[in-house]
Amino acid sequence: MRAAFVRMAEARAARRRERIAAALAEEGVVAVVEGEAVRASGRGLAGRWWRDLALREAGQGRGR
């Protein structure tokens, strides 16, 4: 039972990471899933992250 729960939780987390990467890509940010992390890159990304609410909320289930 516990192993099934762990597999289900891991699958859910993987789907969420994929949604986040896809939402960032829609906002024009290069994003890839690497293991348990979503890596985003791009020129001026840090400044844009703080100025653009849609970018911060991308993939988080808010704002769309």
C-alpha positions as CSV (number, residue, x, y, z in Angstrom):
1,M,0.0,0.0,0.0
2,R,2.8,2.5,0.9
3,A,4.7,1.7,-2.2
4,A,1.7,2.4,-4.3
5,F,1.2,5.7,-2.6
6,V,4.8,6.7,-3.1
7,R,4.5,5.9,-6.9
8,M,1.3,7.9,-7.1
9,A,2.9,10.9,-5.4
10,E,6.0,10.7,-7.6
11,A,3.9,10.5,-10.8
12,R,1.9,13.5,-9.6
13,A,5.0,15.5,-8.9
14,A,6.4,14.6,-12.4
15,R,3.2,15.8,-14.1
16,R,3.4,19.1,-12.1
17,R,7.0,19.7,-13.2
18,E,6.0,19.1,-16.8
19,R,3.1,21.5,-16.5
20,I,5.4,24.2,-15.0
21,A,8.0,23.7,-17.8
22,A,5.2,23.9,-20.5
23,A,3.7,27.1,-18.9
24,L,7.2,28.7,-18.8
25,A,7.7,27.8,-22.4
26,E,4.4,29.5,-23.3
27,E,5.8,32.7,-21.6
28,G,8.9,32.5,-23.8
29,V,11.3,31.0,-21.2
30,V,13.5,28.1,-22.0
31,A,12.7,25.5,-19.3
32,V,13.6,21.8,-19.0
33,V,12.9,19.2,-16.4
34,E,16.1,17.7,-14.9
35,G,15.3,15.0,-12.4
36,E,13.3,16.7,-9.6
37,A,14.0,20.3,-10.8
38,V,12.7,22.6,-13.5
39,R,15.6,24.6,-14.9
40,A,14.7,27.9,-16.5
41,S,17.1,30.1,-18.4
42,G,17.0,33.2,-20.6
43,R,18.4,36.7,-20.9
44,G,17.0,39.0,-18.1
45,L,15.1,36.2,-16.5
46,A,15.6,37.2,-12.9
47,G,14.3,40.7,-13.5
48,R,11.4,39.5,-15.6
49,W,10.5,37.0,-12.9
50,W,10.0,39.7,-10.4
51,R,8.1,42.1,-12.7
52,D,5.8,39.5,-14.4
53,L,3.2,37.9,-12.2
54,A,2.1,35.6,-15.0
55,L,5.6,34.2,-15.3
56,R,5.9,33.6,-11.5
57,E,2.5,31.8,-11.5
58,A,3.2,29.8,-14.6
59,G,2.3,26.2,-14.0
60,Q,1.1,26.8,-10.4
61,G,-2.6,26.5,-11.2
62,R,-3.2,30.2,-10.7
63,G,-3.9,33.0,-13.2
64,R,-5.0,30.7,-16.0
